[in-house]
Amino acid sequence: MKNLLIGFLAVGLIMGFAMTAFAQPNIKASGQLYAYGSYVDNMRLLKDGDSRANIANRLRMQFQIQVQEGLRLTTRFDALERVWGEQNAAAAPSPGSSGWTGGSAATTERNISWERAYVTFNALYGVFDVGFQQSRAWGTCAFCDDSDSDAGIHYRYMMGPWTFGLEYQKRADTNFSGEGSGQGGAQLGGTDKDHDVYHIFGIYRWALGQAGLRYELDRDATGGKFGAGGAGVTRVAPYGTAGLNTVEWVSTFHEIAPYVQWKIGAFDLEGEIHYIWGKTDYNGATTDVDRKGYSLYLMGKYTMAAFYGGLEFAWITGDDPSTTDKNEAGLLGGTTWDPMLIYGNYWYGKHEGAMGPGAGATVTNQESNVIMVKPIIGWKVNPQLEIVVQYAWLKADEVAAGRDDEYGKEFDIYATYKLYNNLSYTVGFAYFWTGDWFKGTAAQNFNIDDNYLVMNAVNFAF
């Protein structure tokens, strides 16, 4: 009897330990430490302009906590996102304060910026993601923003090679919490300041590619009723008429976005187009602004042994300055897509700033109002070393009467060496031939000059 009790006790202990171990969540960590050093010869593209040299870095960590089969928590934060030698952390402004400028505005320069936390679970024959998660992500990601995170509810239903989805996103509005305390420094009050985005999409995947189609409804009412204390507050509508200070507005935009990615033998092909239409509805007698714009991205690449060559084409329609009741601007290029080392480059734009003399003669790291043709050649010297040469012709899609439309041309050459599977080092050189678009208007007539960049970067990703 004693031996039998001991046997039962042993089995119970083993089962208890097994159940305890089974209940422990499985935690997976991934991340990136990126250090970017650069010398920019002519930041503002002016004759005898200023140069700058700095080193910046960012630590990004993501954790996936698998609690049990079909239930997972994902969270992500960025830390130490700043230029070496700058302040350790920027103070956040108090809600309702007027100090949303200078150092206090540098929210990304805080020691830790927690961006995502969402739960993934299986239900209703599909998969839900609920919480703060990546937004502005679709297709080839030429128009993705990997740094964007918004609250939302995403649902996906998989059926063989098909994936169907519904998404709701609550984009960041002008309030710290609730309605009534604007980030602009004034107590706006009022109602209906929501910015809501809805998606319905389908994706079909096959062995060597995929294709998808998405519809988006974007309703932005962050300029809704001002309420008490709202008079005189600057509230410029997106893709509307600049300079309207006290006019309330609601923007409603629609978008259709098909894409395809396909590998055919030695060829890699991908393309994506966004067609946007809608209206910014102003209150009172102010003229409403209709919007209709296009954004197109195409890429073809051919690989032969250790060499490859390709051609990229991008066209993002710009707003015609002569039509004040229409806006023809397309969807902005994404920060995830870096077409060149200078033009449209996320790290260049973040740490060197907008390129150009200013006053309407600058471009940022989010591509807009542009036609770009870019041939590219690459050589994989060995499994560790890759060398890339690329060249781009850049011009504006729309300009004011009498203004030149040439942004310029850029030549890049860079090499990436893998020190380890998870650690690589990149060194590159870029030269930008400044086009006459940066001269600005006839009245401005900036005295422009060319620019060049020398960069190197360490990328530790796991």
C-alpha positions in Angstrom: 0.0 0.0 0.0 2.8 2.3 0.9 4.5 1.7 -2.5 1.2 2.3 -4.3 0.8 5.7 -2.5 4.3 6.6 -3.3 3.7 5.7 -7.0 0.5 7.8 -7.1 2.4 10.7 -5.5 5.2 10.4 -8.0 2.8 10.3 -10.9 1.0 13.4 -9.5 4.2 15.3 -9.1 5.2 14.5 -12.6 1.8 15.6 -14.0 1.9 18.7 -11.9 5.3 19.7 -13.1 4.3 18.9 -16.7 1.1 21.0 -16.4 3.0 23.9 -14.8 5.6 23.8 -17.7 2.8 23.6 -20.2 1.2 26.7 -18.8 4.3 28.7 -19.1 4.1 31.2 -21.9 6.6 31.0 -24.8 8.5 34.3 -25.3 10.2 35.2 -28.5 12.3 38.3 -28.8 13.4 40.0 -32.0 15.0 43.4 -32.5 17.4 45.7 -34.2 20.2 48.1 -33.2 21.0 50.4 -36.1 23.8 53.0 -36.0 23.9 55.4 -38.9 26.9 57.8 -39.5 26.9 60.4 -42.2 28.6 63.5 -43.6 26.4 65.8 -45.7 28.2 68.4 -47.7 25.3 70.8 -48.6 22.2 70.3 -46.5 20.2 73.2 -47.9 21.5 72.9 -51.5 22.7 76.5 -51.5 25.9 78.0 -52.8 28.5 77.8 -49.9 25.8 76.0 -47.9 26.2 74.3 -44.5 27.6 70.8 -44.0 26.9 68.4 -41.2 28.4 65.2 -39.8 26.8 63.1 -37.1 26.1 59.5 -35.9 22.6 58.4 -34.9 21.2 55.2 -33.6 18.0 53.4 -32.6 17.2 50.3 -30.6 14.0 48.5 -31.6 12.8 45.5 -29.6 9.7 43.3 -30.2 8.4 40.5 -28.0 5.9 37.9 -28.8 4.4 36.1 -25.9 2.6 32.9 -26.9 0.3 32.2 -23.9 -1.3 29.1 -25.5 -2.2 27.8 -29.0 -4.2 30.5 -30.7 -3.5 33.3 -28.2 -0.5 35.6 -28.4 0.5 39.1 -27.1 2.9 41.2 -29.2 4.6 44.4 -28.0 7.3 46.7 -29.4 9.3 49.7 -28.2 12.0 52.0 -29.6 14.8 53.3 -27.4 17.8 55.6 -27.6 16.6 57.0 -30.9 18.8 60.1 -31.2 22.0 61.5 -32.6 25.1 60.9 -30.5 25.8 63.8 -28.2 22.3 65.1 -28.0 20.2 65.4 -24.9 19.4 62.1 -23.1 15.7 62.6 -23.2 13.3 65.2 -24.3 10.6 66.3 -21.8 7.0 65.7 -22.8 4.7 68.7 -22.7 1.8 68.8 -20.3 -1.7 68.4 -21.7 -3.1 71.7 -22.7 0.3 73.5 -22.5 1.6 75.7 -25.2 5.1 74.2 -25.2 4.8 71.8 -28.1 7.9 73.2 -29.8 11.6 72.7 -29.8 13.0 70.0 -27.5 9.6 69.3 -25.9 8.3 68.3 -29.3 10.9 65.6 -29.8 8.7 62.8 -28.5 10.8 60.2 -30.4 13.9 61.3 -28.5 12.7 60.0 -25.2 14.6 57.1 -23.7 11.8 54.6 -24.4 8.9 55.1 -26.9 6.5 52.2 -26.4 4.6 51.9 -29.7 2.7 48.6 -29.9 0.8 46.2 -27.7 -1.9 44.0 -29.2 -3.4 40.6 -28.7 -3.7 38.0 -31.5 -6.3 35.3 -31.1 -8.3 32.8 -33.2 -12.1 33.3 -33.3 -15.0 33.2 -35.7 -13.1 31.0 -38.1 -10.3 33.6 -38.4 -7.6 35.6 -36.6 -8.1 38.9 -34.7 -5.4 41.5 -33.9 -6.7 44.0 -31.3 -4.7 46.9 -29.8 -2.0 49.3 -30.9 -0.4 47.7 -34.0 1.2 48.6 -37.3 -0.9 50.7 -39.6 -0.3 52.0 -43.1 1.0 48.7 -44.3 0.0 47.0 -47.6 1.2 45.3 -50.7 4.8 45.9 -51.9 5.4 48.4 -49.0 6.5 51.2 -51.3 3.8 53.2 -49.4 4.3 51.6 -46.0 5.3 53.3 -42.8 6.9 50.8 -40.5 7.2 53.4 -37.7 3.5 54.1 -37.6 1.3 52.4 -34.9 -2.3 53.1 -34.3 -5.1 51.5 -32.3 -7.2 49.1 -34.3 -9.1 45.8 -34.8 -8.0 43.6 -37.6 -9.7 40.4 -38.7 -8.3 37.8 -41.3 -10.0 34.8 -42.7 -7.8 32.2 -44.5 -9.3 29.8 -47.1 -6.7 27.8 -49.0 -4.6 30.3 -51.1 -7.0 33.1 -50.2 -6.9 35.6 -47.3 -9.8 38.0 -46.7 -9.7 40.7 -44.2 -11.6 43.5 -42.4 -9.8 46.3 -40.5 -10.7 49.2 -38.4 -8.1 51.8 -37.3 -8.3 54.8 -35.0 -5.7 57.2 -36.2 -4.1 59.6 -33.8 -6.1 62.8 -33.5 -5.4 66.2 -31.8 -6.1 65.1 -28.2 -4.0 63.7 -25.5 -7.0 61.8 -24.0 -10.6 62.4 -24.8 -11.9 65.5 -26.4 -11.0 68.9 -25.1 -7.2 69.2 -24.8 -5.4 69.8 -28.2 -1.8 69.1 -28.8 -1.6 72.5 -30.5 -1.7 74.1 -27.1 -5.4 75.3 -26.9 -8.4 73.8 -25.2 -10.5 73.1 -28.3 -13.5 71.5 -26.8 -16.2 70.4 -29.3 -17.2 67.0 -30.6 -16.5 64.6 -33.4 -12.8 64.9 -33.7 -12.3 61.3 -34.7 -10.0 60.0 -37.5 -11.3 56.6 -38.5 -10.0 54.3 -41.2 -11.8 51.1 -42.6 -10.3 48.4 -44.8 -11.7 45.5 -46.7 -9.2 43.4 -48.7 -8.5 40.1 -50.4 -5.1 38.4 -51.1 -4.4 35.4 -53.4 -1.1 33.6 -53.0 0.5 31.0 -55.3 3.9 29.2 -55.3 5.9 32.1 -56.8 3.8 35.2 -56.0 0.8 36.9 -54.6 -1.7 39.6 -55.6 -4.1 41.6 -53.5 -6.9 44.3 -53.7 -7.9 46.6 -50.9 -10.6 49.3 -50.4 -10.1 52.0 -47.8 -12.5 54.5 -46.3 -10.7 57.3 -44.5 -12.9 59.7 -42.5 -11.0 62.5 -40.8 -13.0 64.8 -38.5 -10.2 66.1 -36.3 -11.3 69.6 -37.4 -14.8 69.1 -36.2 -16.8 71.5 -34.1 -14.4 73.7 -32.1 -16.7 74.3 -29.1 -15.9 77.0 -26.5 -12.4 78.4 -26.7 -11.8 77.2 -30.2 -11.9 80.5 -32.1 -8.7 81.6 -33.7 -7.0 78.2 -33.5 -5.1 77.2 -36.7 -6.8 74.1 -38.1 -5.5 73.3 -41.6 -7.3 70.4 -43.3 -5.3 67.6 -44.9 -5.1 67.9 -48.7 -7.2 71.0 -48.5 -6.7 74.8 -48.7 -3.9 76.0 -46.5 -4.3 79.1 -44.4 -7.9 78.5 -43.1 -7.8 79.2 -39.4 -11.3 78.9 -37.9 -13.2 76.9 -40.5 -14.4 73.5 -39.4 -13.9 70.6 -41.9 -14.4 66.9 -42.4 -12.4 65.0 -45.0 -13.8 61.7 -46.5 -11.5 59.9 -48.8 -11.8 56.5 -50.6 -9.0 54.4 -52.0 -8.6 51.4 -54.2 -5.2 49.7 -54.1 -4.3 46.6 -56.1 -0.8 45.1 -56.1 1.1 42.1 -57.4 4.4 40.4 -56.7 5.6 37.6 -59.0 8.8 35.7 -59.6 9.1 34.3 -63.2 12.3 32.4 -63.6 15.2 34.9 -63.3 12.7 37.8 -63.3 11.2 39.4 -60.2 8.3 41.7 -60.9 6.1 43.8 -58.5 3.8 46.7 -58.8 1.2 48.7 -56.8 -1.2 51.5 -57.5 -3.3 53.6 -55.2 -6.3 55.6 -56.6 -7.7 58.1 -54.1 -10.8 60.2 -54.4 -13.0 62.1 -52.0 -13.7 65.6 -50.5 -12.8 67.9 -47.7 -16.1 69.4 -46.7 -15.7 72.9 -45.1 -18.3 74.5 -43.0 -20.2 77.6 -44.1 -19.4 79.4 -47.3 -15.8 78.1 -47.6 -15.3 76.3 -50.9 -15.1 72.5 -50.5 -12.0 70.8 -52.0 -12.3 67.7 -54.1 -9.5 65.2 -54.1 -8.4 62.8 -56.9 -4.9 61.4 -57.0 -2.8 58.5 -58.0 0.3 56.8 -56.7 2.1 54.1 -58.8 5.2 51.9 -58.1 6.7 49.4 -60.6 9.8 47.3 -60.3 11.4 44.7 -62.5 14.7 42.8 -61.7 16.6 40.2 -63.7 19.2 38.0 -61.9 22.1 36.3 -63.7 24.5 34.3 -61.5 26.1 36.8 -59.1 24.8 39.9 -60.9 21.4 41.5 -61.1 19.9 44.5 -62.8 16.6 46.2 -62.5 14.5 49.3 -63.1 12.2 51.1 -60.7 9.5 53.6 -61.7 7.4 55.7 -59.3 4.7 58.3 -60.1 3.0 60.2 -57.3 0.6 62.9 -58.6 1.1 66.3 -57.2 -1.5 69.1 -56.4 -2.0 71.5 -59.3 -1.5 75.0 -57.7 -3.8 76.6 -60.2 -6.9 74.6 -58.9 -7.9 75.9 -55.5 -11.1 73.8 -55.3 -9.3 70.5 -56.2 -6.4 68.6 -54.8 -4.7 66.0 -57.1 -2.1 64.8 -54.6 -1.5 61.0 -54.5 -0.6 58.9 -51.5 2.8 59.7 -50.0 5.6 57.3 -50.3 6.4 55.3 -47.2 9.3 55.6 -44.8 9.9 51.9 -45.2 10.9 52.4 -48.8 14.2 54.2 -49.3 14.7 54.6 -53.1 18.0 56.4 -52.8 20.7 57.3 -50.1 19.6 60.9 -50.2 16.3 61.4 -51.9 13.4 59.8 -50.0 15.8 58.1 -47.4 14.3 57.7 -44.0 17.5 58.0 -42.0 18.8 61.0 -44.1 15.5 62.8 -43.6 15.2 62.1 -39.9 18.7 63.2 -38.9 19.6 65.7 -41.6 16.1 67.2 -42.1 14.3 68.3 -45.2 16.5 68.9 -48.3 16.4 72.3 -49.9 16.5 76.0 -49.2 13.1 76.1 -47.5 10.0 78.2 -48.2 8.3 75.7 -50.5 11.5 74.5 -52.1 12.2 71.4 -50.0 11.5 67.7 -50.1 11.2 65.3 -47.2 11.9 61.6 -46.8 8.3 60.8 -47.7 8.1 60.9 -51.5 5.4 63.2 -53.0 4.6 65.0 -56.2 7.3 63.0 -58.1 8.1 61.1 -61.2 11.2 58.8 -60.7 13.0 56.5 -63.0 15.8 54.5 -61.4 18.0 51.8 -63.0 20.0 49.6 -60.5 22.8 47.1 -60.8 24.0 44.8 -58.1 26.9 42.3 -57.6 26.8 39.6 -54.9 30.6 39.2 -54.8 30.3 36.4 -52.3 27.8 35.3 -49.6 29.1 38.1 -47.3 29.6 41.0 -49.7 27.2 42.8 -52.0 27.8 46.0 -54.0 25.0 48.1 -55.5 25.1 51.0 -58.0 22.0 53.0 -58.7 21.0 56.2 -60.5 17.7 58.2 -60.4 16.1 60.9 -62.6 13.7 62.9 -60.4 11.1 65.5 -61.5 8.0 67.1 -60.0 4.6 66.0 -61.4 3.0 69.4 -60.8 4.5 72.9 -60.5 3.3 76.5 -60.4 3.3 78.4 -63.7 6.8 79.5 -64.6 8.6 77.2 -62.2 11.0 74.5 -63.3 10.0 70.9 -62.6 13.4 69.2 -62.3 14.3 68.0 -58.8 17.6 66.7 -60.0 19.6 63.5 -60.5 21.3 61.2 -57.9 24.0 58.6 -58.2 24.6 56.1 -55.4 27.2 53.4 -54.8 27.2 51.3 -51.6 28.5 48.0 -50.3 27.2 45.8 -47.5 29.4 43.2 -45.8 27.9 40.6 -43.5 30.2 40.3 -40.5 27.9 37.7 -39.0 24.5 36.3 -40.0 22.9 39.0 -37.8 25.4 41.8 -38.2 26.2 43.8 -41.3 28.2 46.9 -42.1 27.3 49.3 -45.0 29.4 52.1 -46.5 28.1 54.3 -49.3 28.6 57.5 -51.3 25.8 59.6 -53.0 26.0 62.6 -55.3 22.9 64.8 -55.9 22.9 67.1 -58.9 20.4 69.8 -57.8 17.7 70.6 -60.3 16.2 74.1 -60.9 13.0 73.2 -58.9 14.9 74.1 -55.8 15.4 77.6 -57.1 11.8 78.2 -55.9 9.7 80.8 -57.5 10.9 83.6 -59.7 10.9 85.9 -56.7 12.9 83.6 -54.5 15.4 82.5 -57.1 17.7 80.6 -54.6 21.4 80.3 -55.6 21.5 76.5 -55.5 24.4 74.0 -55.7 24.9 70.3 -55.7 25.2 68.0 -52.6 26.9 64.8 -51.7 26.8 62.3 -48.9 29.2 59.9 -47.3 27.6 57.3 -45.0 28.2 54.1 -43.1 25.9 52.0 -41.0 26.0 49.1 -38.6 22.9 46.9 -38.6 22.5 44.3 -35.9 19.2 42.5 -36.3 18.0 39.2 -34.7 
